[in-house]
């Protein structure tokens, strides 16, 4: 009998936020620091307003010295 290693929904926003904040063992950086602004903008649009994914991306924008609305609007694909 096959069972899943974990019983979480892969589309669950908390799983995605945890994935963004998880450090990559080889480099020691979080994934949110490695992903490009275009990918982060796509995740921002897909995420729930005020949710953990948006808070994580907004914190990364501020850490880099940008306002989240400015940098994500520049890289949003239409």
C-alpha beads as a LAMMPS data file, in Angstrom:
LAMMPS data file: protein, C-alpha beads

78 atoms
77 bonds

1 atom types
1 bond types

-500.0 500.0 xlo xhi
-500.0 500.0 ylo yhi
-500.0 500.0 zlo zhi

Masses

1 110.0

Atoms # bond

1 1 1 0.000 0.000 0.000
2 1 1 1.413 3.352 -1.038
3 1 1 0.935 6.348 1.197
4 1 1 2.024 9.923 0.842
5 1 1 4.910 11.094 2.947
6 1 1 2.919 14.151 3.987
7 1 1 -0.740 14.914 3.891
8 1 1 -0.682 18.508 2.682
9 1 1 -2.224 20.095 -0.338
10 1 1 0.548 21.218 -2.711
11 1 1 -1.554 24.254 -3.689
12 1 1 -1.961 25.327 -0.067
13 1 1 -0.674 28.862 0.410
14 1 1 1.028 28.039 3.709
15 1 1 3.058 25.342 1.975
16 1 1 4.104 27.829 -0.706
17 1 1 5.096 30.462 1.877
18 1 1 7.102 27.863 3.778
19 1 1 8.731 26.817 0.506
20 1 1 9.702 30.435 -0.234
21 1 1 11.278 30.893 3.195
22 1 1 13.048 27.519 3.274
23 1 1 16.834 27.736 3.001
24 1 1 18.573 25.874 0.206
25 1 1 21.157 23.658 1.931
26 1 1 23.905 24.076 -0.643
27 1 1 23.904 27.877 -0.610
28 1 1 22.205 28.764 2.667
29 1 1 19.916 31.347 1.036
30 1 1 16.143 31.372 1.068
31 1 1 14.367 30.643 -2.213
32 1 1 12.722 34.066 -2.165
33 1 1 16.231 35.575 -2.422
34 1 1 17.115 33.474 -5.475
35 1 1 13.934 33.705 -7.565
36 1 1 13.731 36.463 -10.153
37 1 1 11.425 39.448 -9.824
38 1 1 9.258 38.191 -12.692
39 1 1 8.581 34.914 -10.891
40 1 1 7.946 36.710 -7.593
41 1 1 5.513 39.059 -9.352
42 1 1 3.610 36.053 -10.751
43 1 1 3.434 34.508 -7.274
44 1 1 2.262 37.854 -5.874
45 1 1 -0.623 38.056 -8.352
46 1 1 -1.655 34.453 -7.676
47 1 1 -1.519 34.817 -3.882
48 1 1 -4.313 35.884 -1.595
49 1 1 -4.207 39.559 -0.503
50 1 1 -2.680 39.825 2.954
51 1 1 -1.636 36.181 2.905
52 1 1 1.692 34.703 3.982
53 1 1 3.074 34.529 0.430
54 1 1 2.492 38.237 -0.150
55 1 1 3.986 39.109 3.237
56 1 1 7.113 37.081 2.431
57 1 1 7.547 38.700 -0.989
58 1 1 6.891 42.179 0.428
59 1 1 9.541 41.623 3.103
60 1 1 12.054 40.623 0.414
61 1 1 11.219 43.745 -1.623
62 1 1 11.781 45.947 1.398
63 1 1 15.018 44.148 2.245
64 1 1 16.306 44.998 -1.237
65 1 1 15.267 48.644 -0.811
66 1 1 12.179 48.657 -3.036
67 1 1 8.527 49.341 -2.376
68 1 1 6.595 46.132 -3.151
69 1 1 4.029 47.864 -5.364
70 1 1 6.712 49.551 -7.476
71 1 1 9.045 46.624 -8.132
72 1 1 6.267 44.079 -8.665
73 1 1 4.357 46.371 -11.030
74 1 1 7.502 46.787 -13.138
75 1 1 7.949 43.024 -13.498
76 1 1 4.326 41.895 -13.789
77 1 1 3.582 40.092 -17.048
78 1 1 0.284 40.848 -18.653

Bonds

1 1 1 2
2 1 2 3
3 1 3 4
4 1 4 5
5 1 5 6
6 1 6 7
7 1 7 8
8 1 8 9
9 1 9 10
10 1 10 11
11 1 11 12
12 1 12 13
13 1 13 14
14 1 14 15
15 1 15 16
16 1 16 17
17 1 17 18
18 1 18 19
19 1 19 20
20 1 20 21
21 1 21 22
22 1 22 23
23 1 23 24
24 1 24 25
25 1 25 26
26 1 26 27
27 1 27 28
28 1 28 29
29 1 29 30
30 1 30 31
31 1 31 32
32 1 32 33
33 1 33 34
34 1 34 35
35 1 35 36
36 1 36 37
37 1 37 38
38 1 38 39
39 1 39 40
40 1 40 41
41 1 41 42
42 1 42 43
43 1 43 44
44 1 44 45
45 1 45 46
46 1 46 47
47 1 47 48
48 1 48 49
49 1 49 50
50 1 50 51
51 1 51 52
52 1 52 53
53 1 53 54
54 1 54 55
55 1 55 56
56 1 56 57
57 1 57 58
58 1 58 59
59 1 59 60
60 1 60 61
61 1 61 62
62 1 62 63
63 1 63 64
64 1 64 65
65 1 65 66
66 1 66 67
67 1 67 68
68 1 68 69
69 1 69 70
70 1 70 71
71 1 71 72
72 1 72 73
73 1 73 74
74 1 74 75
75 1 75 76
76 1 76 77
77 1 77 78
